[in-house]
Amino acid sequence: MLPGRRALQEIGNSITLRPTSIWSSSTLTAVSTPTMTSRRSDESAASPASGDPTLQRAQEEIDRLFNVSLSIAVTGESGVGKSTFINAFRNLDDEDEGAAKTGVNESTTEPAAYTHPTMPNVKLWDLPGVGTPQFQANTYAKEMKIDRFDFFLIISSGRFTENDLMLAKEIQKRKKQFYFIRSRIDFDILNEQSKRSFNRETTLSEIRRYCGENLKDVGNPKVFLLNCKDLTAFDFEELVKTINSELPQHKQDALLLSLTVSSVAILEKKVKSFEKVIWAAASLSAGIAVAPVPGLSFGFDVAIVGSFFTACYHAFGLDDKSLEKLSDRVNKPHLKTLEKSSLLKGLAQTSTVRLGASALGEFLCSLVPGPGSLTAASISFTTTRDLLQKGLKELADEARKVLREAGLE
């Protein structure tokens, strides 16, 4: 029996606000398994992995967005800002739970993996610097198992060393990408500002020229200037753009969705990524709807719509923690009061009610073989697609308002 309207509202209200990734094949299949007694043939038909080419393509599209792994290696000598960069990339302060340890007495002696808080498929690895007593240059690549990483960020707070270049050459041999990052640019600017002849762009150009003088042997790669504590400054967005243009297509969304929303450009790219997956989610919903099992389509759709909205909510930086950090960064305390969880709860409630009403019609249609099943699939596809499009628009519009309030348009 399908739940009534009041029960549907309670279900919608209970949807968690935690960042979640239920979009894997195994989890979606588990969600699709009915809790009530039913024939195994119904369960098999309801599974997204049932062999239907359309459902397989839909699952592949969802996997590409939410489940593709990305391993980022961050290396450099102790004290150049590796841990600070890893924390800032994951939108964590140095003292937050799960943050990489920082400080003058901290030194990386073993490879350490740090998982992204809202994208568990993305990991940043803090690697010891090459050429240290524990990790000699001639054995470094083997000991670090560098083939497991998708790309490398080589960080220095001054000129890049011979050991940095040796590592870059080894990475080139493995057909992988590396990027040179010059850190502590904020300190350089601060030191130069006292001079009467100071010109910001001239100073930055000089730093790039100085850093690039000894990189000719590795093809004169571009050097990206960063403040590792505030990645919105200097060259970070250009770095991301460059990396994404050189990543395999199926890895690009993983990098994009792991970024903090620090500009309208990043937000709009994230919105486009979510738009691409709506068709896939609606297709899976349609595939489940053809099974004549009471409550099956409803349970699946509530899970997939709820997780989609929650993923958008966190990816767009609308959660309380992200708003608090944005408020501190742009020095606008009122941003901390822009509590947005009620928007997500409201979307969950209204969507659950509509899905419940739709599920009844789908179930009745699915009892009629052939045309009835096609009608059930069509109803489910259209309902899910419309809900996801509407919710995505509302969440994206809210994120645009936050960026305007923060002065980041």
C-alpha positions in Angstrom: 0.0 0.0 0.0 1.3 3.5 -0.9 1.6 6.0 2.0 -0.9 8.8 2.5 -0.2 12.5 2.0 0.8 13.2 5.7 3.1 10.2 5.7 4.7 11.4 2.4 5.4 14.8 4.0 7.1 13.1 7.0 9.2 11.0 4.6 10.3 14.2 2.8 11.1 15.9 6.0 13.3 13.0 7.1 15.7 13.2 4.2 19.2 13.8 5.5 21.2 16.9 4.8 24.5 15.0 4.9 26.6 14.9 1.7 25.9 11.5 0.2 26.7 9.4 -2.8 24.0 6.8 -3.3 24.4 6.9 -7.0 26.6 3.8 -7.4 25.2 0.8 -9.3 25.2 -1.4 -6.2 23.4 1.1 -4.1 20.8 2.0 -6.7 20.1 -1.7 -7.1 19.7 -2.1 -3.4 17.4 0.8 -3.2 15.3 -0.7 -5.9 14.8 -4.0 -4.0 11.3 -4.0 -2.5 11.0 -4.4 1.3 7.7 -6.2 0.9 7.2 -9.7 -0.3 7.5 -10.0 -4.1 8.6 -12.4 -6.8 12.3 -12.4 -7.7 11.4 -11.8 -11.3 10.0 -8.4 -10.2 13.2 -7.6 -8.4 15.3 -8.5 -11.3 13.2 -6.4 -13.7 13.4 -3.4 -11.4 17.2 -3.4 -11.1 19.0 -0.6 -13.0 21.7 -3.2 -13.9 19.1 -5.5 -15.6 20.9 -5.4 -19.0 18.7 -2.8 -20.8 21.0 -0.7 -22.9 19.2 2.6 -22.1 19.5 1.9 -18.3 23.1 0.9 -18.7 23.9 4.2 -20.4 22.0 6.0 -17.7 23.9 4.3 -15.0 27.2 5.0 -16.8 26.3 8.7 -17.0 25.6 8.8 -13.2 28.8 6.9 -12.5 30.7 9.4 -14.6 29.5 12.3 -12.5 29.4 10.9 -9.0 31.6 7.8 -8.8 34.7 8.2 -10.9 37.8 8.3 -8.7 40.3 11.1 -8.8 43.7 10.9 -7.0 45.7 14.1 -6.8 49.3 13.9 -5.7 50.7 17.0 -3.9 54.5 17.1 -3.4 57.2 19.5 -2.4 59.6 20.2 0.4 58.5 20.6 3.9 57.1 24.1 4.7 56.0 25.1 1.2 52.3 24.9 2.0 51.3 21.5 0.8 49.0 20.7 3.8 47.5 24.2 3.8 46.7 23.7 0.1 45.1 20.3 0.7 43.0 21.8 3.4 41.9 24.8 1.4 41.1 22.7 -1.6 38.7 20.7 0.6 37.3 23.9 2.1 38.7 23.0 5.6 40.5 25.2 8.1 43.7 23.9 9.5 42.1 23.0 12.8 39.0 21.3 11.3 38.4 17.6 11.8 40.1 15.6 9.1 42.4 18.5 8.1 46.0 17.8 7.2 48.3 18.8 10.0 50.2 22.1 9.5 52.8 24.1 11.3 56.5 24.7 11.5 57.1 21.3 13.2 55.1 19.3 10.7 56.9 17.3 8.1 55.5 14.7 5.7 57.4 11.5 6.2 54.9 9.0 4.6 52.3 9.4 1.8 49.0 10.4 3.4 45.6 10.4 1.7 42.9 13.0 2.5 39.4 12.3 1.3 37.2 15.2 0.1 34.4 15.7 2.6 31.6 15.8 0.1 33.2 13.9 -2.8 34.5 10.7 -1.3 35.7 9.5 -4.7 38.3 12.4 -4.7 41.5 12.1 -2.7 44.4 14.4 -2.3 47.7 12.8 -1.4 50.4 14.6 0.7 53.7 13.2 -0.5 57.1 13.6 1.1 59.5 15.9 -0.9 61.8 14.2 -3.3 65.4 14.0 -2.4 65.0 13.8 1.4 67.1 11.3 3.4 64.1 8.9 3.6 63.2 9.2 -0.1 66.1 9.4 -2.5 65.5 10.8 -6.0 66.5 7.7 -7.8 63.9 5.5 -6.0 61.2 8.1 -5.3 58.9 7.2 -8.2 58.9 3.5 -7.2 58.4 4.1 -3.5 55.6 6.6 -4.1 53.9 4.3 -6.6 53.3 7.3 -8.8 51.3 5.3 -11.4 48.3 5.4 -9.1 47.9 9.2 -9.3 45.9 11.1 -12.0 48.2 14.2 -11.9 50.8 15.9 -9.8 51.0 19.3 -8.2 54.7 20.2 -7.4 54.7 23.1 -4.9 57.6 25.3 -4.1 57.9 28.6 -2.2 61.0 29.7 -4.2 62.8 28.4 -7.3 62.1 24.8 -8.2 64.9 22.4 -7.4 66.8 19.8 -9.4 64.9 17.1 -7.5 61.6 18.7 -8.6 62.7 18.6 -12.2 63.8 15.0 -11.8 60.4 14.1 -10.5 58.7 16.0 -13.4 60.8 14.0 -15.9 59.8 10.8 -14.3 56.2 11.8 -14.4 56.6 12.7 -18.1 57.9 9.2 -18.8 54.7 7.7 -17.3 52.6 9.9 -19.6 51.0 11.8 -16.7 50.5 15.5 -16.2 52.3 17.7 -13.6 51.8 21.3 -12.7 54.3 23.6 -11.0 52.8 25.8 -8.2 54.7 28.7 -6.7 53.2 29.3 -3.2 53.3 32.1 -0.7 52.7 34.8 -3.3 50.7 36.8 -0.8 54.0 37.2 1.3 55.9 38.3 -1.9 53.3 40.9 -2.7 53.2 42.2 0.9 57.0 42.5 0.9 57.1 44.4 -2.4 54.2 46.8 -1.6 56.5 49.1 0.5 58.5 50.0 -2.5 57.6 53.2 -4.4 58.0 51.5 -7.7 55.7 48.6 -6.8 53.5 47.3 -9.5 51.5 44.2 -8.8 51.5 42.7 -12.3 55.1 43.5 -12.8 56.0 41.7 -9.6 53.9 38.6 -10.5 55.6 38.5 -14.0 59.0 38.7 -12.4 58.2 35.8 -10.0 57.0 33.7 -13.0 60.1 34.5 -15.0 62.4 33.7 -12.0 60.6 30.4 -11.3 60.6 29.3 -14.9 64.3 29.9 -15.6 65.3 26.4 -14.7 62.3 24.5 -16.2 63.5 24.4 -19.8 64.4 20.8 -19.6 60.8 19.8 -18.9 59.3 21.9 -21.7 59.0 25.3 -20.1 55.7 24.5 -18.3 53.6 27.4 -17.0 54.1 28.2 -13.3 50.9 28.9 -11.4 51.1 31.4 -8.5 49.0 30.7 -5.5 48.2 31.7 -1.9 47.7 28.2 -0.5 45.4 29.5 2.2 43.1 31.5 0.0 42.7 29.7 -3.3 40.4 32.3 -4.8 43.4 34.6 -5.2 45.9 34.7 -8.1 46.0 31.7 -10.5 43.9 29.0 -9.0 41.0 29.2 -11.4 43.4 29.2 -14.3 45.2 26.2 -12.8 41.8 24.3 -12.6 40.9 25.3 -16.1 44.3 24.0 -17.4 44.1 20.7 -15.4 40.5 20.1 -16.6 41.4 20.6 -20.2 44.1 17.9 -19.9 42.2 15.4 -17.8 40.4 12.5 -19.5 36.8 13.4 -20.1 35.4 11.0 -17.5 37.6 12.6 -14.8 36.7 16.2 -15.4 33.4 16.3 -13.5 35.1 14.8 -10.4 37.5 17.6 -10.3 34.8 20.2 -10.9 32.4 19.0 -8.3 35.2 18.9 -5.7 35.9 22.6 -6.0 34.6 25.3 -3.6 32.2 27.7 -5.3 34.3 30.8 -5.3 32.9 32.4 -8.5 29.9 32.4 -10.8 32.0 30.6 -13.5 32.6 27.6 -11.2 28.9 27.6 -10.1 27.6 27.6 -13.7 29.9 24.8 -14.7 28.6 22.7 -11.7 25.0 23.5 -12.8 25.7 22.2 -16.3 27.2 19.0 -14.8 24.1 18.3 -12.8 21.9 19.1 -15.8 23.6 16.4 -17.8 22.7 13.7 -15.2 18.9 14.5 -15.0 18.1 12.5 -18.1 20.0 9.5 -16.6 18.2 9.7 -13.3 14.8 10.0 -15.0 15.6 7.0 -17.2 16.5 4.9 -14.2 13.2 6.0 -12.6 11.3 4.9 -15.7 13.1 1.5 -15.7 12.0 0.9 -12.1 8.4 2.0 -12.8 7.6 -0.9 -15.1 7.8 -3.5 -12.3 4.3 -4.1 -10.8 5.4 -4.0 -7.2 3.6 -1.6 -4.8 5.8 1.1 -3.4 8.9 0.1 -5.4 8.9 3.0 -7.8 8.1 5.5 -5.0 10.9 4.3 -2.7 13.4 4.4 -5.5 12.3 7.9 -6.8 12.4 9.4 -3.3 15.9 8.1 -2.8 17.2 9.3 -6.2 15.5 12.8 -6.0 16.6 13.3 -2.4 20.2 12.4 -3.1 20.3 14.6 -6.2 19.1 17.7 -4.3 21.5 17.0 -1.4 24.4 16.6 -3.8 23.5 20.0 -5.4 23.0 21.6 -2.0 26.6 20.8 -1.0 28.2 21.2 -4.4 26.8 24.7 -4.6 28.1 25.7 -1.1 24.6 26.2 0.5 25.3 24.1 3.6 25.9 26.0 6.9 29.6 25.1 7.0 30.3 26.4 3.5 28.4 29.6 4.2 30.3 30.2 7.4 33.6 29.8 5.6 32.5 32.1 2.8 31.4 34.7 5.3 34.8 34.6 7.0 36.7 34.8 3.7 34.9 37.8 2.3 34.5 39.4 5.7 30.7 39.6 5.5 29.3 38.3 8.8 25.6 38.4 7.6 26.3 35.5 5.2 26.4 33.2 8.3 22.7 33.9 8.8 21.6 32.8 5.4 20.5 29.4 6.5 19.5 27.3 3.5 18.6 23.9 4.9 14.9 24.8 5.0 15.0 25.2 1.2 16.3 21.6 0.8 13.7 20.3 3.3 11.0 22.1 1.4 12.1 20.6 -1.9 12.2 17.2 -0.3 8.7 17.5 1.1 7.0 18.8 -2.0 8.8 16.3 -4.2 7.8 13.4 -2.0 4.2 14.3 -2.1 4.2 14.6 -5.9 6.2 11.3 -6.3 3.6 9.6 -4.0 0.7 10.7 -6.2 2.6 9.7 -9.4 3.6 6.3 -7.9 -0.1 5.3 -7.6 -0.8 6.0 -11.3 2.4 4.2 -12.3 1.5 1.1 -10.3 -2.0 0.9 -11.7 -0.6 1.2 -15.2 2.2 -1.3 -14.6 -0.5 -4.0 -13.9 -1.4 -3.9 -17.6 1.4 -5.6 -19.6 2.8 -3.8 -22.7 1.0 -0.5 -23.1 0.5 -0.1 -19.4 4.1 -0.6 -18.6 5.1 2.0 -21.2 2.7 4.5 -19.7 4.0 3.8 -16.2 7.6 4.4 -17.5 6.5 7.6 -19.2 4.8 9.0 -16.1 7.8 8.2 -13.9 10.3 9.7 -16.4 8.4 12.9 -16.8 7.7 13.4 -13.1 11.3 12.7 -12.0 12.8 14.9 -14.8 10.5 17.8 -14.0 11.2 17.6 -10.2 14.9 17.5 -10.8 14.9 20.4 -13.2 12.8 22.5 -10.9 14.8 21.7 -7.8 18.1 22.3 -9.6 16.9 25.7 -10.8 15.8 26.7 -7.3 19.1 25.6 -5.7 21.2 27.2 -8.4 19.3 30.5 -8.1 19.8 30.5 -4.4 23.6 29.9 -4.9 23.7 32.8 -7.3 22.1 35.1 -4.7 24.7 34.0 -2.2 27.5 34.9 -4.6 25.9 38.3 -5.2 25.7 38.9 -1.4 29.4 37.9 -1.1 30.4 40.3 -3.9 31.7 37.4 -6.1 29.6 38.0 -9.2 
